[in-house]
Amino acid sequence: MLRMTALIATTLLSVGSLAASAAEVSVADPYARAVPPGQPNSAAFMALSNEGKEARALVAARSDAAEVVELHTHIMDDGMMKMRRIDKIDLPAGETVALKPGGLHIMLIGLTHRLAPGEEVGLRLVFDDGDEQSVTAPVRKIDMSQMKHGH
């Protein structure tokens, strides 16, 4: 009986620490880019705030809206802005990291359906500690002329 009580206590402590871990990263203003008919790819954006005392990282994302979901950034290479896949998005303790057009973002590759304004995209964010968080991102039209390219 004592062994069972210890097991239950350990399990409850583990669940408590996972709940605390999940609360450390908050998501604000998630949205996905609307695309015209025939466009196979889109992207999702948001602000990720690490409210904890330790650095964290977003290491993956999943969505039923696309066949492949990758973390991406834009870099300047030989005078041209290029998109690159990255392994993680660092979330420094106490800071907010913006995922936005022309910068860090979640790439939705091989869309399973057209993303039109007014729809919603479900995303599952995966963090470096194994924690996962579900996010619903409304689909918005993005004014590409307002993107900063760093030229």
Biotite code that builds the C-alpha atoms (Angstrom):
import biotite.structure as struc

atoms = struc.array([
    struc.Atom([0.000, 0.000, 0.000], chain_id="A", res_id=1, res_name="MET", atom_name="CA", element="C"),
    struc.Atom([2.830, 2.385, 0.857], chain_id="A", res_id=2, res_name="LEU", atom_name="CA", element="C"),
    struc.Atom([4.454, 1.637, -2.487], chain_id="A", res_id=3, res_name="ARG", atom_name="CA", element="C"),
    struc.Atom([1.182, 2.425, -4.323], chain_id="A", res_id=4, res_name="MET", atom_name="CA", element="C"),
    struc.Atom([0.844, 5.723, -2.429], chain_id="A", res_id=5, res_name="THR", atom_name="CA", element="C"),
    struc.Atom([4.411, 6.678, -3.405], chain_id="A", res_id=6, res_name="ALA", atom_name="CA", element="C"),
    struc.Atom([3.675, 5.797, -7.056], chain_id="A", res_id=7, res_name="LEU", atom_name="CA", element="C"),
    struc.Atom([0.505, 7.918, -7.049], chain_id="A", res_id=8, res_name="ILE", atom_name="CA", element="C"),
    struc.Atom([2.357, 10.842, -5.426], chain_id="A", res_id=9, res_name="ALA", atom_name="CA", element="C"),
    struc.Atom([5.171, 10.618, -8.008], chain_id="A", res_id=10, res_name="THR", atom_name="CA", element="C"),
    struc.Atom([2.640, 10.504, -10.848], chain_id="A", res_id=11, res_name="THR", atom_name="CA", element="C"),
    struc.Atom([0.780, 13.543, -9.507], chain_id="A", res_id=12, res_name="LEU", atom_name="CA", element="C"),
    struc.Atom([4.048, 15.481, -9.166], chain_id="A", res_id=13, res_name="LEU", atom_name="CA", element="C"),
    struc.Atom([4.954, 14.596, -12.760], chain_id="A", res_id=14, res_name="SER", atom_name="CA", element="C"),
    struc.Atom([1.538, 15.709, -14.036], chain_id="A", res_id=15, res_name="VAL", atom_name="CA", element="C"),
    struc.Atom([1.875, 18.925, -12.033], chain_id="A", res_id=16, res_name="GLY", atom_name="CA", element="C"),
    struc.Atom([5.274, 19.697, -13.527], chain_id="A", res_id=17, res_name="SER", atom_name="CA", element="C"),
    struc.Atom([3.949, 19.016, -17.051], chain_id="A", res_id=18, res_name="LEU", atom_name="CA", element="C"),
    struc.Atom([1.047, 21.380, -16.420], chain_id="A", res_id=19, res_name="ALA", atom_name="CA", element="C"),
    struc.Atom([3.486, 24.027, -15.184], chain_id="A", res_id=20, res_name="ALA", atom_name="CA", element="C"),
    struc.Atom([5.646, 23.427, -18.261], chain_id="A", res_id=21, res_name="SER", atom_name="CA", element="C"),
    struc.Atom([2.676, 23.867, -20.600], chain_id="A", res_id=22, res_name="ALA", atom_name="CA", element="C"),
    struc.Atom([1.796, 27.167, -18.942], chain_id="A", res_id=23, res_name="ALA", atom_name="CA", element="C"),
    struc.Atom([5.321, 28.554, -19.482], chain_id="A", res_id=24, res_name="GLU", atom_name="CA", element="C"),
    struc.Atom([4.816, 29.250, -23.204], chain_id="A", res_id=25, res_name="VAL", atom_name="CA", element="C"),
    struc.Atom([1.796, 31.273, -24.221], chain_id="A", res_id=26, res_name="SER", atom_name="CA", element="C"),
    struc.Atom([0.584, 31.843, -27.761], chain_id="A", res_id=27, res_name="VAL", atom_name="CA", element="C"),
    struc.Atom([-0.850, 35.159, -28.953], chain_id="A", res_id=28, res_name="ALA", atom_name="CA", element="C"),
    struc.Atom([-2.459, 36.195, -32.243], chain_id="A", res_id=29, res_name="ASP", atom_name="CA", element="C"),
    struc.Atom([-2.042, 32.947, -34.222], chain_id="A", res_id=30, res_name="PRO", atom_name="CA", element="C"),
    struc.Atom([-3.086, 33.082, -37.877], chain_id="A", res_id=31, res_name="TYR", atom_name="CA", element="C"),
    struc.Atom([-2.468, 31.303, -41.175], chain_id="A", res_id=32, res_name="ALA", atom_name="CA", element="C"),
    struc.Atom([-1.976, 32.948, -44.562], chain_id="A", res_id=33, res_name="ARG", atom_name="CA", element="C"),
    struc.Atom([-4.861, 32.667, -47.015], chain_id="A", res_id=34, res_name="ALA", atom_name="CA", element="C"),
    struc.Atom([-3.834, 31.313, -50.419], chain_id="A", res_id=35, res_name="VAL", atom_name="CA", element="C"),
    struc.Atom([-5.372, 31.516, -53.892], chain_id="A", res_id=36, res_name="PRO", atom_name="CA", element="C"),
    struc.Atom([-6.775, 28.389, -55.567], chain_id="A", res_id=37, res_name="PRO", atom_name="CA", element="C"),
    struc.Atom([-4.009, 26.039, -56.717], chain_id="A", res_id=38, res_name="GLY", atom_name="CA", element="C"),
    struc.Atom([-1.397, 27.380, -54.287], chain_id="A", res_id=39, res_name="GLN", atom_name="CA", element="C"),
    struc.Atom([0.024, 24.273, -52.534], chain_id="A", res_id=40, res_name="PRO", atom_name="CA", element="C"),
    struc.Atom([1.731, 25.982, -49.576], chain_id="A", res_id=41, res_name="ASN", atom_name="CA", element="C"),
    struc.Atom([0.978, 28.485, -46.842], chain_id="A", res_id=42, res_name="SER", atom_name="CA", element="C"),
    struc.Atom([2.403, 29.571, -43.495], chain_id="A", res_id=43, res_name="ALA", atom_name="CA", element="C"),
    struc.Atom([1.284, 30.171, -39.921], chain_id="A", res_id=44, res_name="ALA", atom_name="CA", element="C"),
    struc.Atom([2.364, 33.014, -37.678], chain_id="A", res_id=45, res_name="PHE", atom_name="CA", element="C"),
    struc.Atom([2.000, 33.940, -33.995], chain_id="A", res_id=46, res_name="MET", atom_name="CA", element="C"),
    struc.Atom([3.810, 35.339, -30.975], chain_id="A", res_id=47, res_name="ALA", atom_name="CA", element="C"),
    struc.Atom([5.303, 32.813, -28.537], chain_id="A", res_id=48, res_name="LEU", atom_name="CA", element="C"),
    struc.Atom([6.033, 34.113, -25.030], chain_id="A", res_id=49, res_name="SER", atom_name="CA", element="C"),
    struc.Atom([8.240, 32.074, -22.729], chain_id="A", res_id=50, res_name="ASN", atom_name="CA", element="C"),
    struc.Atom([7.032, 33.103, -19.284], chain_id="A", res_id=51, res_name="GLU", atom_name="CA", element="C"),
    struc.Atom([9.262, 30.568, -17.533], chain_id="A", res_id=52, res_name="GLY", atom_name="CA", element="C"),
    struc.Atom([12.719, 30.926, -16.014], chain_id="A", res_id=53, res_name="LYS", atom_name="CA", element="C"),
    struc.Atom([14.426, 28.521, -18.417], chain_id="A", res_id=54, res_name="GLU", atom_name="CA", element="C"),
    struc.Atom([15.011, 28.778, -22.164], chain_id="A", res_id=55, res_name="ALA", atom_name="CA", element="C"),
    struc.Atom([12.687, 26.654, -24.270], chain_id="A", res_id=56, res_name="ARG", atom_name="CA", element="C"),
    struc.Atom([12.374, 25.869, -27.964], chain_id="A", res_id=57, res_name="ALA", atom_name="CA", element="C"),
    struc.Atom([9.652, 25.062, -30.447], chain_id="A", res_id=58, res_name="LEU", atom_name="CA", element="C"),
    struc.Atom([10.971, 21.929, -32.182], chain_id="A", res_id=59, res_name="VAL", atom_name="CA", element="C"),
    struc.Atom([8.068, 20.889, -34.431], chain_id="A", res_id=60, res_name="ALA", atom_name="CA", element="C"),
    struc.Atom([4.504, 21.567, -35.449], chain_id="A", res_id=61, res_name="ALA", atom_name="CA", element="C"),
    struc.Atom([1.760, 19.418, -36.940], chain_id="A", res_id=62, res_name="ARG", atom_name="CA", element="C"),
    struc.Atom([-1.462, 20.156, -38.785], chain_id="A", res_id=63, res_name="SER", atom_name="CA", element="C"),
    struc.Atom([-4.100, 18.203, -40.702], chain_id="A", res_id=64, res_name="ASP", atom_name="CA", element="C"),
    struc.Atom([-4.206, 21.157, -43.130], chain_id="A", res_id=65, res_name="ALA", atom_name="CA", element="C"),
    struc.Atom([-0.886, 20.137, -44.744], chain_id="A", res_id=66, res_name="ALA", atom_name="CA", element="C"),
    struc.Atom([1.019, 17.008, -45.684], chain_id="A", res_id=67, res_name="GLU", atom_name="CA", element="C"),
    struc.Atom([4.256, 18.451, -44.249], chain_id="A", res_id=68, res_name="VAL", atom_name="CA", element="C"),
    struc.Atom([4.735, 21.081, -41.529], chain_id="A", res_id=69, res_name="VAL", atom_name="CA", element="C"),
    struc.Atom([8.188, 22.634, -41.010], chain_id="A", res_id=70, res_name="GLU", atom_name="CA", element="C"),
    struc.Atom([9.771, 25.416, -38.982], chain_id="A", res_id=71, res_name="LEU", atom_name="CA", element="C"),
    struc.Atom([11.294, 28.061, -41.279], chain_id="A", res_id=72, res_name="HIS", atom_name="CA", element="C"),
    struc.Atom([13.131, 31.361, -41.316], chain_id="A", res_id=73, res_name="THR", atom_name="CA", element="C"),
    struc.Atom([14.193, 33.850, -43.981], chain_id="A", res_id=74, res_name="HIS", atom_name="CA", element="C"),
    struc.Atom([17.873, 34.632, -44.466], chain_id="A", res_id=75, res_name="ILE", atom_name="CA", element="C"),
    struc.Atom([19.783, 37.008, -46.718], chain_id="A", res_id=76, res_name="MET", atom_name="CA", element="C"),
    struc.Atom([22.011, 34.957, -49.047], chain_id="A", res_id=77, res_name="ASP", atom_name="CA", element="C"),
    struc.Atom([24.028, 36.585, -51.847], chain_id="A", res_id=78, res_name="ASP", atom_name="CA", element="C"),
    struc.Atom([21.767, 39.628, -51.785], chain_id="A", res_id=79, res_name="GLY", atom_name="CA", element="C"),
    struc.Atom([18.586, 37.565, -52.049], chain_id="A", res_id=80, res_name="MET", atom_name="CA", element="C"),
    struc.Atom([16.054, 36.735, -49.350], chain_id="A", res_id=81, res_name="MET", atom_name="CA", element="C"),
    struc.Atom([15.699, 32.944, -49.090], chain_id="A", res_id=82, res_name="LYS", atom_name="CA", element="C"),
    struc.Atom([13.540, 30.698, -46.956], chain_id="A", res_id=83, res_name="MET", atom_name="CA", element="C"),
    struc.Atom([15.268, 27.939, -44.983], chain_id="A", res_id=84, res_name="ARG", atom_name="CA", element="C"),
    struc.Atom([14.059, 25.064, -42.843], chain_id="A", res_id=85, res_name="ARG", atom_name="CA", element="C"),
    struc.Atom([15.345, 25.158, -39.259], chain_id="A", res_id=86, res_name="ILE", atom_name="CA", element="C"),
    struc.Atom([15.408, 22.511, -36.525], chain_id="A", res_id=87, res_name="ASP", atom_name="CA", element="C"),
    struc.Atom([13.999, 24.725, -33.777], chain_id="A", res_id=88, res_name="LYS", atom_name="CA", element="C"),
    struc.Atom([12.870, 28.178, -32.785], chain_id="A", res_id=89, res_name="ILE", atom_name="CA", element="C"),
    struc.Atom([14.596, 29.275, -29.582], chain_id="A", res_id=90, res_name="ASP", atom_name="CA", element="C"),
    struc.Atom([12.353, 30.822, -26.915], chain_id="A", res_id=91, res_name="LEU", atom_name="CA", element="C"),
    struc.Atom([14.601, 32.641, -24.405], chain_id="A", res_id=92, res_name="PRO", atom_name="CA", element="C"),
    struc.Atom([13.296, 32.822, -20.832], chain_id="A", res_id=93, res_name="ALA", atom_name="CA", element="C"),
    struc.Atom([11.124, 35.861, -20.211], chain_id="A", res_id=94, res_name="GLY", atom_name="CA", element="C"),
    struc.Atom([10.993, 36.864, -23.886], chain_id="A", res_id=95, res_name="GLU", atom_name="CA", element="C"),
    struc.Atom([8.464, 36.895, -26.728], chain_id="A", res_id=96, res_name="THR", atom_name="CA", element="C"),
    struc.Atom([9.460, 35.589, -30.154], chain_id="A", res_id=97, res_name="VAL", atom_name="CA", element="C"),
    struc.Atom([7.409, 36.777, -33.136], chain_id="A", res_id=98, res_name="ALA", atom_name="CA", element="C"),
    struc.Atom([6.670, 34.382, -35.973], chain_id="A", res_id=99, res_name="LEU", atom_name="CA", element="C"),
    struc.Atom([5.784, 36.746, -38.831], chain_id="A", res_id=100, res_name="LYS", atom_name="CA", element="C"),
    struc.Atom([5.901, 37.141, -42.617], chain_id="A", res_id=101, res_name="PRO", atom_name="CA", element="C"),
    struc.Atom([9.483, 37.668, -43.756], chain_id="A", res_id=102, res_name="GLY", atom_name="CA", element="C"),
    struc.Atom([10.895, 36.062, -40.596], chain_id="A", res_id=103, res_name="GLY", atom_name="CA", element="C"),
    struc.Atom([10.405, 32.961, -38.475], chain_id="A", res_id=104, res_name="LEU", atom_name="CA", element="C"),
    struc.Atom([7.254, 31.013, -39.360], chain_id="A", res_id=105, res_name="HIS", atom_name="CA", element="C"),
    struc.Atom([5.595, 27.599, -39.544], chain_id="A", res_id=106, res_name="ILE", atom_name="CA", element="C"),
    struc.Atom([5.477, 26.408, -43.149], chain_id="A", res_id=107, res_name="MET", atom_name="CA", element="C"),
    struc.Atom([2.430, 24.400, -44.304], chain_id="A", res_id=108, res_name="LEU", atom_name="CA", element="C"),
    struc.Atom([3.540, 22.357, -47.323], chain_id="A", res_id=109, res_name="ILE", atom_name="CA", element="C"),
    struc.Atom([1.179, 20.327, -49.501], chain_id="A", res_id=110, res_name="GLY", atom_name="CA", element="C"),
    struc.Atom([-2.084, 21.831, -48.312], chain_id="A", res_id=111, res_name="LEU", atom_name="CA", element="C"),
    struc.Atom([-4.924, 19.347, -47.978], chain_id="A", res_id=112, res_name="THR", atom_name="CA", element="C"),
    struc.Atom([-7.428, 22.081, -48.918], chain_id="A", res_id=113, res_name="HIS", atom_name="CA", element="C"),
    struc.Atom([-7.437, 25.736, -49.964], chain_id="A", res_id=114, res_name="ARG", atom_name="CA", element="C"),
    struc.Atom([-7.032, 28.157, -47.071], chain_id="A", res_id=115, res_name="LEU", atom_name="CA", element="C"),
    struc.Atom([-9.576, 30.960, -47.467], chain_id="A", res_id=116, res_name="ALA", atom_name="CA", element="C"),
    struc.Atom([-10.151, 33.964, -45.176], chain_id="A", res_id=117, res_name="PRO", atom_name="CA", element="C"),
    struc.Atom([-12.612, 33.152, -42.395], chain_id="A", res_id=118, res_name="GLY", atom_name="CA", element="C"),
    struc.Atom([-11.579, 29.496, -42.083], chain_id="A", res_id=119, res_name="GLU", atom_name="CA", element="C"),
    struc.Atom([-9.473, 28.117, -39.227], chain_id="A", res_id=120, res_name="GLU", atom_name="CA", element="C"),
    struc.Atom([-6.389, 25.895, -39.159], chain_id="A", res_id=121, res_name="VAL", atom_name="CA", element="C"),
    struc.Atom([-5.618, 23.595, -36.254], chain_id="A", res_id=122, res_name="GLY", atom_name="CA", element="C"),
    struc.Atom([-1.951, 23.433, -35.249], chain_id="A", res_id=123, res_name="LEU", atom_name="CA", element="C"),
    struc.Atom([-0.168, 21.281, -32.705], chain_id="A", res_id=124, res_name="ARG", atom_name="CA", element="C"),
    struc.Atom([3.028, 22.905, -31.379], chain_id="A", res_id=125, res_name="LEU", atom_name="CA", element="C"),
    struc.Atom([5.739, 20.587, -30.025], chain_id="A", res_id=126, res_name="VAL", atom_name="CA", element="C"),
    struc.Atom([8.317, 21.910, -27.554], chain_id="A", res_id=127, res_name="PHE", atom_name="CA", element="C"),
    struc.Atom([11.794, 20.684, -26.606], chain_id="A", res_id=128, res_name="ASP", atom_name="CA", element="C"),
    struc.Atom([10.575, 19.096, -23.374], chain_id="A", res_id=129, res_name="ASP", atom_name="CA", element="C"),
    struc.Atom([7.975, 16.980, -25.218], chain_id="A", res_id=130, res_name="GLY", atom_name="CA", element="C"),
    struc.Atom([5.111, 19.260, -24.220], chain_id="A", res_id=131, res_name="ASP", atom_name="CA", element="C"),
    struc.Atom([2.494, 19.870, -26.927], chain_id="A", res_id=132, res_name="GLU", atom_name="CA", element="C"),
    struc.Atom([0.020, 22.706, -27.244], chain_id="A", res_id=133, res_name="GLN", atom_name="CA", element="C"),
    struc.Atom([-3.011, 22.943, -29.555], chain_id="A", res_id=134, res_name="SER", atom_name="CA", element="C"),
    struc.Atom([-3.638, 26.229, -31.334], chain_id="A", res_id=135, res_name="VAL", atom_name="CA", element="C"),
    struc.Atom([-6.472, 27.326, -33.613], chain_id="A", res_id=136, res_name="THR", atom_name="CA", element="C"),
    struc.Atom([-5.283, 29.830, -36.211], chain_id="A", res_id=137, res_name="ALA", atom_name="CA", element="C"),
    struc.Atom([-7.820, 31.866, -38.194], chain_id="A", res_id=138, res_name="PRO", atom_name="CA", element="C"),
    struc.Atom([-6.987, 32.213, -41.889], chain_id="A", res_id=139, res_name="VAL", atom_name="CA", element="C"),
    struc.Atom([-6.223, 35.799, -42.947], chain_id="A", res_id=140, res_name="ARG", atom_name="CA", element="C"),
    struc.Atom([-5.284, 37.547, -46.166], chain_id="A", res_id=141, res_name="LYS", atom_name="CA", element="C"),
    struc.Atom([-1.782, 39.013, -45.813], chain_id="A", res_id=142, res_name="ILE", atom_name="CA", element="C"),
    struc.Atom([-0.670, 42.179, -47.593], chain_id="A", res_id=143, res_name="ASP", atom_name="CA", element="C"),
    struc.Atom([2.646, 40.987, -49.029], chain_id="A", res_id=144, res_name="MET", atom_name="CA", element="C"),
    struc.Atom([3.706, 44.570, -49.822], chain_id="A", res_id=145, res_name="SER", atom_name="CA", element="C"),
    struc.Atom([4.139, 45.187, -46.078], chain_id="A", res_id=146, res_name="GLN", atom_name="CA", element="C"),
    struc.Atom([6.703, 42.391, -45.639], chain_id="A", res_id=147, res_name="MET", atom_name="CA", element="C"),
    struc.Atom([10.200, 43.567, -44.710], chain_id="A", res_id=148, res_name="LYS", atom_name="CA", element="C"),
    struc.Atom([12.916, 41.969, -46.798], chain_id="A", res_id=149, res_name="HIS", atom_name="CA", element="C"),
    struc.Atom([15.940, 43.582, -45.188], chain_id="A", res_id=150, res_name="GLY", atom_name="CA", element="C"),
    struc.Atom([17.321, 45.048, -48.418], chain_id="A", res_id=151, res_name="HIS", atom_name="CA", element="C"),
])
